[in-house]
């Protein structure tokens, strides 16, 4: 029971078929920095051993280390037959679609079913947002929505929502109101022409 924490997720990634990043989010508990400054080395080691999600050491603090990690897991998973691998003390779950691969990364001791639920919910929400064409081009064209969907799914490494329909509905662009009056150049010209006709009719009636 020592592994009870909400901080379950180390990273969520979307890579293309060449291993280049499309979306990447790395997470660390927000209070980790203050813990590092106040805890002794023995306390830090104890926390890292019992609840690695709360470890203050960010395994990928720089862009260079992040890119190296992404390349490494891409090479390890692109020919894998399953959907989960263990890499460098990290649990890596992945799901491929056409020319993109979705990844969820967590500590080796984390519950893989929970991470799998996160992966599937984010993938399904993305599929709804791109009209079920889960490919690089569609994701890039809707990058704002997909990124917002990820933020609605997980924040600071804490899983917030696993219902894909709810996630997609929170970030979908609102449909235009059919009853809303659309004002543009054409409607203004139409109103002006109608006004001229009514004025002309009244002038004619007055002259008669």
C-alpha positions in Angstrom: 0.0 0.0 0.0 3.0 2.3 -0.2 2.4 3.2 -3.8 -0.8 5.3 -3.2 -0.5 8.6 -5.0 -2.4 10.5 -7.7 0.8 11.3 -9.6 0.7 8.3 -11.9 1.9 9.6 -15.3 5.4 10.6 -16.3 4.7 11.6 -19.9 2.2 11.5 -22.7 3.6 11.5 -26.3 2.4 11.5 -29.8 5.1 10.6 -32.4 5.0 10.3 -36.1 6.1 7.2 -38.1 9.7 8.5 -38.1 9.9 9.0 -34.3 9.5 12.8 -34.5 7.4 14.4 -31.8 4.0 15.8 -32.6 2.9 16.3 -29.0 4.8 15.8 -25.9 4.0 16.5 -22.3 6.3 15.5 -19.4 5.0 15.7 -15.8 6.4 16.1 -12.4 4.6 16.8 -9.1 4.6 20.6 -8.6 5.8 20.4 -5.0 8.9 18.3 -5.9 11.2 21.3 -6.1 10.5 22.3 -2.5 10.9 18.8 -1.3 14.3 18.6 -2.9 15.4 21.7 -1.1 14.3 20.5 2.4 14.6 16.7 2.4 17.8 14.9 3.3 19.3 12.4 0.8 18.1 9.5 2.9 14.5 10.9 2.8 14.7 11.5 -1.0 15.9 7.9 -1.5 13.1 6.5 0.7 10.5 8.4 -1.3 12.0 7.4 -4.6 11.9 3.7 -3.5 8.4 3.7 -2.0 6.6 6.1 -4.3 8.7 6.9 -7.4 6.0 9.2 -8.8 6.9 11.6 -6.0 10.6 11.5 -6.7 12.0 15.0 -7.1 14.4 13.9 -9.8 12.9 14.6 -13.2 14.2 11.8 -15.5 14.0 14.1 -18.5 14.7 17.6 -17.5 16.1 18.9 -20.8 15.0 18.8 -24.4 18.0 16.8 -25.4 17.2 14.0 -22.9 13.5 14.1 -23.9 14.3 13.6 -27.6 16.8 10.8 -26.8 14.1 9.1 -24.7 11.5 9.5 -27.5 13.8 8.0 -30.1 14.7 5.1 -27.8 11.1 4.1 -27.1 10.1 4.6 -30.7 12.9 2.2 -31.8 11.8 -0.3 -29.1 8.1 -0.2 -29.8 7.8 0.2 -33.6 8.4 -3.5 -34.2 6.9 -4.7 -30.9 4.0 -7.2 -31.1 2.2 -6.1 -27.9 1.1 -2.7 -26.6 3.3 -2.4 -23.5 7.0 -2.5 -22.8 9.4 -1.9 -19.9 12.1 0.6 -20.8 14.7 2.0 -18.4 12.5 1.6 -15.3 9.6 3.1 -17.1 6.3 1.5 -18.1 5.5 2.4 -21.7 2.1 1.8 -23.2 1.5 2.6 -26.8 -1.1 2.5 -29.6 -0.4 3.0 -33.3 -2.7 4.4 -35.9 -1.7 5.0 -39.6 1.4 7.3 -39.3 1.2 8.2 -35.6 1.9 6.4 -32.3 0.4 7.4 -29.0 2.4 6.8 -25.8 1.7 6.9 -22.1 4.7 6.6 -19.8 4.7 5.9 -16.1 6.9 4.4 -13.4 7.6 0.7 -13.6 5.6 0.0 -10.5 2.5 1.8 -11.7 -0.9 0.2 -12.4 -0.8 -0.7 -16.1 -4.6 -1.0 -16.4 -5.0 2.6 -15.2 -2.4 3.9 -17.6 -4.1 1.8 -20.4 -7.4 3.5 -19.6 -5.6 6.9 -19.9 -4.1 6.0 -23.2 -7.4 4.7 -24.7 -9.4 7.7 -23.5 -7.0 10.2 -24.9 -6.8 8.2 -28.2 -10.6 7.9 -28.5 -11.1 11.6 -27.7 -8.6 12.5 -30.4 -10.3 10.3 -32.8 -13.6 12.1 -32.2 -12.0 15.5 -32.6 -10.3 14.6 -36.0 -13.5 12.8 -37.2 -11.9 9.3 -36.8 -9.0 10.1 -39.2 -6.2 9.6 -36.6 -3.2 10.6 -38.7 -0.5 13.1 -38.5 -2.0 15.6 -40.9 -5.4 15.6 -39.1 -3.8 16.0 -35.7 -1.6 18.9 -36.9 -4.7 20.6 -38.4 -6.5 20.3 -35.0 -3.4 20.6 -32.8 -5.1 23.1 -30.5 -8.1 20.8 -29.8 -5.9 17.7 -29.4 -3.6 19.5 -26.9 -6.6 20.8 -25.0 -8.0 17.3 -24.9 -4.7 16.1 -23.4 -4.9 18.8 -20.7 -8.5 17.7 -19.9 -7.3 14.1 -19.6 -4.2 14.5 -17.4 -2.7 17.4 -15.5 0.6 17.4 -13.6 0.7 13.7 -13.9 -2.8 13.2 -12.4 -5.4 11.5 -14.4 -8.5 13.8 -14.5 -10.9 12.1 -16.9 -11.2 8.8 -18.7 -14.5 9.3 -20.5 -13.5 10.1 -24.1 -16.9 11.5 -25.0 -16.7 13.9 -22.0 -13.1 15.0 -22.9 -14.0 15.6 -26.6 -17.2 17.6 -25.7 -15.2 19.9 -23.4 -12.9 21.1 -26.2 -15.0 20.8 -29.3 -15.7 23.9 -31.3 -19.3 25.0 -30.7 -21.6 24.6 -33.7 -23.0 27.8 -35.1 -26.5 28.8 -34.0 -28.8 28.4 -36.9 -31.1 31.1 -35.4 -28.2 33.5 -35.1 -28.4 36.5 -37.4 -25.3 36.5 -39.7 -24.2 40.0 -40.5 -21.9 40.4 -43.4 -21.5 42.5 -46.5 -24.1 40.7 -48.4 -26.8 41.1 -45.7 -26.0 44.8 -45.4 -26.3 45.3 -49.2 -29.6 43.3 -49.2 -31.0 45.4 -46.4 -29.9 48.6 -48.1 -31.5 47.6 -51.4 -34.8 46.7 -49.6 -34.7 50.1 -47.8 -34.3 51.9 -51.2 -37.2 50.1 -52.7 -39.5 51.0 -49.8 -38.4 54.7 -49.9 -39.0 54.7 -53.7 -42.5 53.2 -53.3 -43.4 55.8 -50.6 -42.2 58.6 -52.9 -44.4 57.3 -55.8 -47.4 57.0 -53.5 -46.9 60.5 -52.2 -46.7 61.9 -55.8 -49.9 60.2 -56.7 
